[in-house]
Amino acid sequence: MNNNITCPHCGEHIEISEALRKQIEVEVGKSLSEKHRKEIEDIRYKIQEETQQKLQKKYQEEQEVLQEELKENQERIAKFREQELLLRKKARELEEQKEELALEVEKRLSEEKKRIEETILKRTYEEHRLKDLEKEKVITDLKKALEDAQRRAQQGSQQLQGEVFELDIEDMLRREFPFDTIEPVGKGVRGADIRHIVKSQKGSICGVVLWEFKRTKLWQDGWIQKLKDDMRAEGAHVPIIVSTQLPKSIENGLGVVSGVWVCSPSYVLVLALLIRDKLYEVAKERYIQTQKGTKAELLYDYITGHEFRQQVEALAEVFIEMKQQILKEKIAFEKIWKVREAQVSRLISSTTNMYGSMQGLVGSSMPQVKGLEMEELTSGEE
């Protein structure tokens, strides 16, 4: 058994007896327990104090750190707020710039659209103007060509026109006087154009009328003497010149110049009826006088005198008055028709201009209006 103990202070080993050892151990244990308890308390107090100091120091440090972090956070938040304000300001500026840009774009688009529309309108107007000029040139060329053709036709076919004029009157005389003989004088033979032999229903010759036709633009006095010479050569009774141009002495379209009847084409039938009736009456009277053997000279004087001519002129004047009245009425109605035609033309022109302007603005979506569209010429049409 180990009787040695170790001194807690010096560490030396001391040999003691068992009882003493136990006593010493008890006492020492109590002493040590008390001392240890005290030491433990001191250590615990010290540790608590140190811990409290450490905790307080740590707390202060943490508070300082927290204060510093709070300050930093506050500064950071302030910066964030400034940045947010700046960002919002920039956002507002961007929004305003966006709106201004949209307005500017819209304005430019509107201006560009207007410019394009004006360009299209100018181009369309120019195209239509050029087309109108082309049409006017074509119309002018056609009119010129037509005038040239008419002039050439008139210059080259005066003889044909005269023949047509003569044939027309010749047919009319044949239709009106089926019992008479209507003979055209042959070409190259000296004389008038038509020899009109007046006959009765029984075939007796009552007289001969020489017809001369002149379709011209200028009257010539030499025609009178020529026809009188032809009448003497033919042994005819009445010479008549039908002309589109009359001498100045004849104002009403019908009259006598140096013993020759002169009339316009519209009085041919009237004059033919009057002359034929008088020749028939004279021939009838001559036949009666021949049978009786008396008054032949009176009948000759009557047909060659002024009374016969005056009676024919009186009948012709009535016809002229009636025709002039009809002509006046015709002129009056034509004047009214012309006024109405001009009004209708202006109405159509205004409607067409309005429709063309609207079509130029609207474009192809403009509905087609029947009667206002230009008819297209095809290659097969004339």
Sine and cosine of phi, psi and omega as CSV:
sin_phi,cos_phi,sin_psi,cos_psi,sin_omega,cos_omega
0.00,0.00,0.69,-0.73,-0.04,-1.00
-0.99,0.15,0.90,-0.43,0.04,-1.00
-0.98,-0.18,0.21,0.98,0.03,-1.00
-1.00,-0.08,0.59,-0.81,0.09,-1.00
-0.82,-0.57,0.40,-0.92,0.00,-1.00
-0.96,-0.29,0.79,-0.62,0.03,-1.00
-0.94,0.33,0.79,-0.62,-0.02,-1.00
-0.93,0.36,-0.30,0.95,-0.06,-1.00
-1.00,-0.08,-0.74,0.67,-0.07,-1.00
-0.98,-0.21,-0.29,0.96,0.03,-1.00
0.99,0.16,0.17,0.98,0.00,-1.00
-0.99,0.12,0.42,-0.91,0.00,-1.00
-1.00,-0.08,0.79,-0.61,-0.03,-1.00
-0.85,-0.53,0.77,-0.64,0.00,-1.00
-1.00,0.02,0.77,-0.64,-0.02,-1.00
-0.66,-0.75,0.21,-0.98,0.04,-1.00
-0.98,0.18,0.14,-0.99,-0.08,-1.00
-0.92,0.40,-0.72,0.70,-0.03,-1.00
-0.93,0.36,-0.71,0.70,0.02,-1.00
-0.88,0.47,-0.60,0.80,-0.01,-1.00
-0.88,0.47,-0.70,0.71,0.00,-1.00
-0.90,0.43,-0.66,0.75,0.01,-1.00
-0.90,0.43,-0.71,0.70,-0.01,-1.00
-0.88,0.48,-0.66,0.75,-0.01,-1.00
-0.89,0.45,-0.62,0.79,0.01,-1.00
-0.91,0.41,-0.76,0.65,-0.04,-1.00
-0.90,0.43,-0.71,0.70,0.01,-1.00
-0.89,0.45,-0.62,0.79,0.02,-1.00
-0.89,0.46,-0.68,0.74,0.04,-1.00
-0.90,0.44,-0.71,0.71,-0.01,-1.00
-0.89,0.45,-0.68,0.74,0.00,-1.00
-0.92,0.39,-0.62,0.79,0.01,-1.00
-0.89,0.45,-0.70,0.72,0.01,-1.00
-0.91,0.42,-0.69,0.72,-0.01,-1.00
-0.91,0.42,-0.70,0.72,0.01,-1.00
-0.90,0.43,-0.62,0.79,0.02,-1.00
-0.88,0.47,-0.69,0.73,0.01,-1.00
-0.91,0.42,-0.70,0.72,0.01,-1.00
-0.88,0.47,-0.65,0.76,0.01,-1.00
-0.90,0.44,-0.66,0.75,0.03,-1.00
-0.89,0.45,-0.70,0.72,0.01,-1.00
-0.88,0.48,-0.71,0.71,0.00,-1.00
-0.89,0.45,-0.66,0.75,0.00,-1.00
-0.91,0.42,-0.66,0.75,0.02,-1.00
-0.89,0.45,-0.72,0.69,0.00,-1.00
-0.87,0.49,-0.70,0.72,0.00,-1.00
-0.89,0.45,-0.68,0.73,0.03,-1.00
-0.88,0.48,-0.68,0.73,-0.02,-1.00
-0.91,0.42,-0.71,0.70,0.00,-1.00
-0.90,0.44,-0.65,0.76,0.01,-1.00
-0.90,0.43,-0.66,0.75,0.02,-1.00
-0.90,0.43,-0.67,0.74,0.02,-1.00
-0.89,0.45,-0.71,0.71,0.02,-1.00
-0.87,0.48,-0.67,0.74,0.00,-1.00
-0.92,0.40,-0.65,0.76,0.02,-1.00
-0.90,0.43,-0.69,0.72,0.03,-1.00
-0.88,0.47,-0.69,0.72,0.03,-1.00
-0.89,0.45,-0.63,0.78,0.02,-1.00
-0.89,0.46,-0.72,0.69,0.02,-1.00
-0.87,0.50,-0.69,0.72,0.02,-1.00
-0.88,0.47,-0.68,0.73,0.03,-1.00
-0.90,0.44,-0.63,0.78,0.04,-1.00
-0.88,0.47,-0.69,0.73,0.04,-1.00
-0.88,0.47,-0.70,0.72,0.03,-1.00
-0.88,0.48,-0.69,0.73,0.01,-1.00
-0.90,0.43,-0.67,0.74,0.05,-1.00
-0.87,0.50,-0.70,0.71,0.02,-1.00
-0.89,0.45,-0.69,0.73,0.04,-1.00
-0.91,0.42,-0.64,0.77,0.03,-1.00
-0.88,0.47,-0.68,0.73,0.03,-1.00
-0.88,0.47,-0.71,0.70,0.02,-1.00
-0.88,0.47,-0.67,0.75,0.03,-1.00
-0.89,0.45,-0.67,0.74,0.03,-1.00
-0.89,0.46,-0.69,0.73,0.05,-1.00
-0.89,0.46,-0.67,0.75,0.01,-1.00
-0.90,0.44,-0.66,0.75,0.03,-1.00
-0.90,0.44,-0.67,0.75,0.03,-1.00
-0.87,0.49,-0.68,0.73,0.05,-1.00
-0.89,0.46,-0.68,0.74,0.02,-1.00
-0.87,0.49,-0.65,0.76,0.03,-1.00
-0.90,0.44,-0.69,0.72,0.05,-1.00
-0.87,0.49,-0.70,0.72,0.02,-1.00
-0.89,0.45,-0.64,0.77,0.03,-1.00
-0.89,0.45,-0.71,0.71,0.06,-1.00
-0.87,0.50,-0.69,0.72,0.02,-1.00
-0.89,0.46,-0.67,0.74,0.02,-1.00
-0.91,0.42,-0.66,0.75,0.03,-1.00
-0.91,0.42,-0.64,0.77,0.05,-1.00
-0.88,0.47,-0.72,0.69,0.04,-1.00
-0.89,0.45,-0.59,0.81,0.03,-1.00
-0.90,0.44,-0.68,0.73,0.06,-1.00
-0.89,0.45,-0.68,0.74,0.03,-1.00
-0.88,0.47,-0.67,0.74,0.04,-1.00
-0.90,0.44,-0.63,0.77,0.04,-1.00
-0.90,0.44,-0.69,0.73,0.04,-1.00
-0.90,0.44,-0.68,0.73,0.04,-1.00
-0.88,0.47,-0.62,0.79,0.03,-1.00
-0.90,0.44,-0.70,0.71,0.03,-1.00
-0.90,0.43,-0.69,0.72,0.04,-1.00
-0.88,0.47,-0.65,0.76,0.03,-1.00
-0.90,0.43,-0.65,0.76,0.04,-1.00
-0.89,0.46,-0.68,0.73,0.04,-1.00
-0.89,0.46,-0.68,0.73,0.00,-1.00
-0.90,0.43,-0.68,0.74,0.04,-1.00
-0.89,0.46,-0.69,0.72,0.02,-1.00
-0.89,0.45,-0.65,0.76,0.03,-1.00
-0.90,0.44,-0.72,0.70,0.01,-1.00
-0.91,0.42,-0.63,0.78,0.04,-1.00
-0.89,0.45,-0.66,0.75,0.03,-1.00
-0.89,0.45,-0.70,0.71,0.03,-1.00
-0.90,0.45,-0.68,0.73,0.01,-1.00
-0.90,0.43,-0.65,0.76,0.04,-1.00
-0.89,0.46,-0.69,0.73,0.02,-1.00
-0.90,0.44,-0.67,0.74,0.01,-1.00
-0.90,0.44,-0.67,0.74,0.02,-1.00
-0.90,0.44,-0.69,0.73,0.02,-1.00
-0.88,0.47,-0.69,0.73,0.03,-1.00
-0.89,0.45,-0.65,0.76,0.03,-1.00
-0.89,0.45,-0.69,0.72,0.01,-1.00
-0.90,0.44,-0.68,0.73,0.01,-1.00
-0.89,0.46,-0.69,0.73,0.02,-1.00
-0.90,0.44,-0.69,0.73,0.01,-1.00
-0.89,0.45,-0.69,0.73,0.01,-1.00
-0.90,0.44,-0.69,0.72,0.03,-1.00
-0.88,0.47,-0.67,0.74,0.00,-1.00
-0.91,0.42,-0.67,0.74,0.03,-1.00
-0.88,0.47,-0.72,0.70,0.03,-1.00
-0.90,0.44,-0.61,0.80,0.00,-1.00
-0.91,0.42,-0.69,0.73,0.03,-1.00
-0.90,0.43,-0.64,0.77,0.05,-1.00
-0.90,0.44,-0.66,0.76,0.04,-1.00
-0.89,0.45,-0.65,0.76,0.04,-1.00
-0.90,0.44,-0.65,0.76,0.05,-1.00
-0.88,0.48,-0.70,0.72,0.01,-1.00
-0.90,0.44,-0.67,0.74,0.02,-1.00
-0.88,0.47,-0.65,0.76,0.02,-1.00
-0.91,0.42,-0.69,0.73,0.03,-1.00
-0.87,0.49,-0.71,0.71,0.01,-1.00
-0.89,0.46,-0.70,0.72,0.01,-1.00
-0.88,0.48,-0.71,0.71,0.03,-1.00
-0.89,0.46,-0.66,0.75,0.01,-1.00
-0.91,0.43,-0.67,0.74,0.04,-1.00
-0.88,0.47,-0.68,0.73,0.01,-1.00
-0.90,0.44,-0.70,0.71,0.02,-1.00
-0.90,0.44,-0.63,0.78,0.03,-1.00
-0.90,0.43,-0.69,0.72,0.04,-1.00
-0.89,0.46,-0.67,0.74,0.04,-1.00
-0.88,0.47,-0.69,0.73,0.01,-1.00
-0.90,0.43,-0.66,0.75,0.03,-1.00
-0.91,0.42,-0.65,0.76,0.02,-1.00
-0.91,0.42,-0.69,0.72,0.04,-1.00
-0.90,0.43,-0.65,0.76,0.01,-1.00
-0.90,0.43,-0.64,0.77,-0.01,-1.00
-0.93,0.37,-0.65,0.76,0.01,-1.00
-0.94,0.35,-0.61,0.79,-0.09,-1.00
-1.00,0.05,-0.23,0.97,-0.09,-1.00
-0.79,-0.61,0.46,0.89,0.06,-1.00
-0.87,0.49,-0.64,0.77,0.03,-1.00
-0.90,0.43,-0.67,0.75,0.03,-1.00
-0.90,0.44,-0.67,0.74,0.04,-1.00
-0.87,0.49,-0.67,0.75,0.04,-1.00
-0.89,0.46,-0.63,0.77,0.01,-1.00
-0.92,0.40,-0.67,0.75,0.04,-1.00
-0.90,0.45,-0.69,0.73,0.04,-1.00
-0.86,0.52,-0.71,0.70,-0.01,-1.00
-0.92,0.40,-0.69,0.72,-0.01,-1.00
-0.91,0.42,-0.60,0.80,0.00,-1.00
-0.89,0.46,-0.72,0.69,0.00,-1.00
-0.94,0.34,-0.57,0.82,0.03,-1.00
-0.89,0.45,-0.70,0.71,0.04,-1.00
-0.89,0.45,-0.64,0.77,0.00,-1.00
-0.89,0.45,-0.67,0.74,0.01,-1.00
-0.91,0.42,-0.62,0.79,0.01,-1.00
-0.92,0.40,-0.63,0.78,0.01,-1.00
-0.92,0.39,-0.64,0.77,-0.07,-1.00
-0.98,0.21,-0.53,0.85,-0.07,-1.00
-0.81,-0.59,0.97,0.22,-0.07,-1.00
-0.93,0.37,-0.37,0.93,-0.01,-1.00
-1.00,0.09,-0.26,0.97,-0.03,-1.00
-1.00,0.06,0.23,-0.97,0.06,-1.00
-0.95,-0.30,0.86,-0.51,0.01,-1.00
-0.93,-0.36,0.93,-0.36,-0.09,-1.00
-0.88,-0.48,0.86,-0.51,0.12,-0.99
-0.97,0.26,0.68,-0.74,0.04,-1.00
-0.97,0.23,0.74,-0.67,-0.06,-1.00
-0.89,0.46,0.48,-0.88,0.04,-1.00
-0.92,0.40,0.67,-0.74,-0.01,-1.00
1.00,0.06,-0.15,0.99,0.02,-1.00
-1.00,-0.09,0.74,-0.68,0.00,-1.00
-0.92,0.38,0.73,-0.69,0.02,-1.00
0.53,-0.85,-0.16,-0.99,0.00,-1.00
-0.98,0.18,-0.15,-0.99,-0.02,-1.00
-1.00,0.03,-0.65,0.76,-0.03,-1.00
-0.73,-0.68,0.68,-0.73,0.11,-0.99
-0.96,-0.27,0.90,-0.44,-0.05,-1.00
-0.96,-0.28,0.96,-0.29,0.00,-1.00
-1.00,-0.10,0.93,-0.36,-0.02,-1.00
-0.99,0.16,0.79,-0.62,-0.02,-1.00
-0.77,-0.64,0.41,-0.91,0.10,-0.99
-0.99,0.10,0.06,-1.00,0.01,-1.00
-0.91,0.41,-0.38,0.93,0.02,-1.00
-1.00,0.04,-0.08,1.00,0.04,-1.00
0.99,-0.12,0.07,1.00,0.01,-1.00
-0.97,0.26,0.66,-0.76,0.01,-1.00
-0.98,0.20,0.81,-0.59,-0.01,-1.00
-0.98,-0.20,-0.41,0.91,-0.01,-1.00
0.20,-0.98,0.13,-0.99,-0.03,-1.00
-0.80,-0.60,0.76,-0.65,0.03,-1.00
-0.90,-0.43,0.79,-0.62,0.06,-1.00
-0.99,-0.16,0.82,-0.57,0.01,-1.00
-0.96,-0.29,0.79,-0.62,0.09,-1.00
-0.87,-0.49,0.78,-0.62,-0.06,-1.00
-0.92,-0.39,0.74,-0.67,-0.01,-1.00
-0.76,-0.65,0.95,-0.32,0.10,-1.00
-0.97,-0.25,1.00,-0.04,-0.15,-0.99
-0.57,-0.82,0.15,-0.99,0.02,-1.00
-0.98,-0.22,-0.04,1.00,-0.05,-1.00
-0.63,-0.78,0.78,-0.63,0.02,-1.00
-0.99,0.16,0.61,-0.79,0.04,-1.00
-0.81,-0.59,0.80,-0.60,-0.03,-1.00
-0.93,0.37,-0.36,0.93,-0.02,-1.00
-0.91,0.40,-0.28,0.96,0.00,-1.00
-0.92,0.39,-0.52,0.86,-0.05,-1.00
-0.89,0.45,-0.79,0.62,-0.05,-1.00
-0.91,0.41,-0.62,0.78,0.01,-1.00
-0.87,0.49,-0.72,0.69,-0.03,-1.00
-0.92,0.38,-0.55,0.84,0.06,-1.00
-0.91,0.41,-0.64,0.77,0.06,-1.00
-0.90,0.43,-0.65,0.76,0.03,-1.00
-0.90,0.43,-0.61,0.79,0.00,-1.00
-0.90,0.44,-0.66,0.75,0.01,-1.00
-0.92,0.38,-0.63,0.77,-0.01,-1.00
-0.92,0.38,-0.55,0.83,-0.02,-1.00
-1.00,0.09,-0.32,0.95,-0.10,-0.99
0.95,0.31,0.49,0.87,-0.01,-1.00
-0.99,0.16,0.14,-0.99,-0.05,-1.00
-0.96,-0.29,-0.64,0.77,-0.07,-1.00
-0.76,-0.66,0.83,-0.56,0.10,-1.00
-0.99,-0.14,0.68,-0.74,0.00,-1.00
-0.70,-0.71,0.75,-0.66,0.11,-0.99
-0.93,-0.37,0.84,-0.55,0.09,-1.00
-0.96,-0.26,0.89,-0.46,-0.11,-0.99
-0.68,-0.73,0.56,-0.83,0.08,-1.00
-0.97,0.26,-0.36,0.93,0.09,-1.00
-0.87,-0.49,0.79,-0.62,-0.08,-1.00
-0.95,-0.30,0.40,-0.92,0.08,-1.00
-0.92,0.40,0.32,-0.95,-0.05,-1.00
-0.90,0.43,-0.43,0.90,-0.05,-1.00
-0.95,0.32,-0.29,0.96,0.00,-1.00
-0.96,-0.27,0.92,-0.40,-0.09,-1.00
-0.98,-0.21,-0.46,0.89,-0.11,-0.99
-0.99,-0.17,0.15,0.99,0.01,-1.00
1.00,0.02,0.02,1.00,-0.03,-1.00
-0.41,-0.91,0.74,-0.67,0.02,-1.00
-0.01,-1.00,-0.07,-1.00,-0.03,-1.00
-0.86,-0.50,0.76,-0.65,0.06,-1.00
-0.83,-0.56,0.93,-0.37,0.03,-1.00
0.81,0.59,0.69,0.73,0.06,-1.00
0.99,0.13,0.08,1.00,0.00,-1.00
-0.90,-0.43,0.77,-0.64,0.06,-1.00
-0.96,0.27,0.72,-0.69,0.02,-1.00
-0.77,-0.63,0.75,-0.66,0.00,-1.00
-0.53,-0.85,0.29,-0.96,0.10,-1.00
-1.00,0.10,0.28,-0.96,-0.04,-1.00
-0.84,0.54,-0.49,0.87,-0.04,-1.00
-0.95,0.31,-0.25,0.97,-0.03,-1.00
-0.96,-0.27,0.15,0.99,-0.06,-1.00
-0.87,0.49,-0.78,0.63,-0.06,-1.00
-0.90,0.44,-0.67,0.74,0.01,-1.00
-0.88,0.48,-0.75,0.66,-0.02,-1.00
-0.91,0.42,-0.63,0.78,0.01,-1.00
-0.89,0.46,-0.68,0.73,0.03,-1.00
-0.88,0.47,-0.71,0.71,-0.02,-1.00
-0.91,0.42,-0.74,0.67,-0.03,-1.00
-0.89,0.45,-0.68,0.73,-0.04,-1.00
-0.90,0.44,-0.69,0.72,0.02,-1.00
-0.87,0.50,-0.67,0.74,-0.02,-1.00
-0.93,0.37,-0.65,0.76,0.05,-1.00
-0.89,0.45,-0.63,0.77,0.03,-1.00
-0.90,0.43,-0.69,0.72,0.02,-1.00
-0.90,0.43,-0.68,0.73,0.02,-1.00
-0.89,0.45,-0.69,0.72,0.02,-1.00
-0.89,0.45,-0.64,0.76,0.03,-1.00
-0.90,0.44,-0.69,0.73,0.02,-1.00
-0.92,0.40,-0.62,0.79,0.03,-1.00
-0.90,0.44,-0.64,0.77,0.03,-1.00
-0.90,0.45,-0.68,0.73,0.02,-1.00
-0.89,0.45,-0.69,0.72,-0.01,-1.00
-0.93,0.38,-0.57,0.82,0.04,-1.00
-0.90,0.43,-0.64,0.77,0.04,-1.00
-0.91,0.42,-0.61,0.79,-0.02,-1.00
-1.00,0.08,-0.32,0.95,-0.02,-1.00
0.97,0.26,0.40,0.92,-0.06,-1.00
-0.68,-0.73,0.33,-0.95,0.21,-0.98
0.84,0.54,0.44,0.90,0.04,-1.00
-0.91,0.42,-0.64,0.77,-0.01,-1.00
-0.92,0.40,-0.58,0.82,0.02,-1.00
-0.90,0.44,-0.64,0.77,0.02,-1.00
-0.92,0.40,-0.64,0.77,0.03,-1.00
-0.90,0.44,-0.69,0.72,0.04,-1.00
-0.89,0.46,-0.58,0.81,-0.03,-1.00
-0.91,0.40,-0.74,0.68,-0.06,-1.00
-0.95,0.31,-0.45,0.89,0.01,-1.00
-0.99,-0.13,-0.01,1.00,-0.05,-1.00
-1.00,-0.05,-0.05,-1.00,-0.06,-1.00
-0.97,0.26,-0.46,0.89,-0.06,-1.00
-0.89,0.46,-0.70,0.72,0.02,-1.00
-0.87,0.49,-0.73,0.69,0.00,-1.00
-0.89,0.46,-0.64,0.77,-0.03,-1.00
-0.92,0.39,-0.61,0.80,0.03,-1.00
-0.91,0.42,-0.68,0.73,0.04,-1.00
-0.89,0.46,-0.67,0.74,0.01,-1.00
-0.91,0.42,-0.60,0.80,0.03,-1.00
-0.89,0.46,-0.70,0.71,0.05,-1.00
-0.90,0.44,-0.64,0.77,0.01,-1.00
-0.91,0.40,-0.60,0.80,0.00,-1.00
-0.89,0.45,-0.63,0.78,0.05,-1.00
-0.88,0.47,-0.70,0.72,0.03,-1.00
-0.89,0.46,-0.66,0.75,0.00,-1.00
-0.89,0.46,-0.70,0.72,0.01,-1.00
-0.87,0.49,-0.69,0.72,0.03,-1.00
-0.89,0.46,-0.68,0.73,-0.03,-1.00
-0.93,0.37,-0.61,0.79,0.04,-1.00
-0.91,0.42,-0.63,0.78,0.04,-1.00
-0.89,0.46,-0.69,0.72,0.05,-1.00
-0.89,0.46,-0.64,0.76,0.00,-1.00
-0.90,0.43,-0.66,0.75,0.03,-1.00
-0.88,0.47,-0.72,0.69,0.03,-1.00
-0.88,0.48,-0.63,0.77,0.01,-1.00
-0.90,0.43,-0.68,0.74,0.01,-1.00
-0.90,0.45,-0.66,0.75,0.01,-1.00
-0.88,0.47,-0.73,0.68,0.01,-1.00
-0.91,0.42,-0.62,0.78,0.04,-1.00
-0.90,0.44,-0.59,0.81,0.05,-1.00
-0.89,0.45,-0.71,0.71,0.04,-1.00
-0.88,0.47,-0.68,0.73,0.01,-1.00
-0.89,0.45,-0.64,0.77,0.02,-1.00
-0.90,0.44,-0.68,0.74,0.02,-1.00
-0.88,0.48,-0.73,0.68,0.02,-1.00
-0.90,0.43,-0.61,0.79,0.02,-1.00
-0.90,0.44,-0.65,0.76,0.05,-1.00
-0.90,0.43,-0.65,0.76,0.04,-1.00
-0.89,0.46,-0.72,0.69,0.02,-1.00
-0.89,0.46,-0.63,0.78,0.01,-1.00
-0.90,0.44,-0.68,0.73,0.04,-1.00
-0.90,0.43,-0.65,0.76,0.02,-1.00
-0.88,0.47,-0.72,0.70,0.01,-1.00
-0.90,0.43,-0.65,0.76,0.01,-1.00
-0.89,0.45,-0.71,0.71,0.01,-1.00
-0.89,0.45,-0.70,0.71,0.00,-1.00
-0.89,0.46,-0.66,0.75,0.00,-1.00
-0.91,0.41,-0.67,0.74,0.03,-1.00
-0.89,0.46,-0.70,0.71,0.02,-1.00
-0.89,0.46,-0.70,0.72,0.00,-1.00
-0.90,0.43,-0.64,0.77,0.02,-1.00
-0.91,0.41,-0.64,0.77,0.04,-1.00
-0.90,0.43,-0.71,0.71,0.01,-1.00
-0.90,0.43,-0.62,0.79,0.02,-1.00
-0.92,0.38,-0.57,0.82,0.06,-1.00
-0.91,0.41,-0.53,0.85,0.02,-1.00
-0.99,0.13,-0.68,0.73,-0.10,-1.00
-0.99,0.15,-0.62,0.79,-0.01,-1.00
1.00,-0.07,-0.47,-0.88,-0.09,-1.00
-0.93,0.36,-0.26,0.97,0.02,-1.00
-0.97,0.25,-0.13,0.99,0.03,-1.00
-0.93,0.37,0.80,-0.59,-0.02,-1.00
-0.90,0.43,0.58,-0.82,0.00,-1.00
-0.97,0.25,0.72,-0.70,0.02,-1.00
-0.95,-0.32,0.89,-0.45,-0.03,-1.00
-0.91,0.42,0.75,-0.66,0.01,-1.00
0.98,-0.21,-0.32,0.95,0.00,-1.00
-0.95,-0.31,-0.09,1.00,-0.02,-1.00
-1.00,0.03,0.61,-0.79,0.02,-1.00
-0.96,0.29,0.75,-0.66,0.02,-1.00
-0.97,0.26,0.77,-0.64,0.00,-1.00
-0.99,0.11,0.66,-0.75,0.03,-1.00
-1.00,0.06,0.77,-0.64,0.05,-1.00
-0.98,-0.19,0.24,-0.97,-0.04,-1.00
-0.93,0.37,-0.37,0.93,-0.02,-1.00
-1.00,0.03,-0.17,0.99,-0.03,-1.00
-1.00,-0.07,0.40,-0.92,0.02,-1.00
-0.97,-0.23,0.00,0.00,0.00,0.00
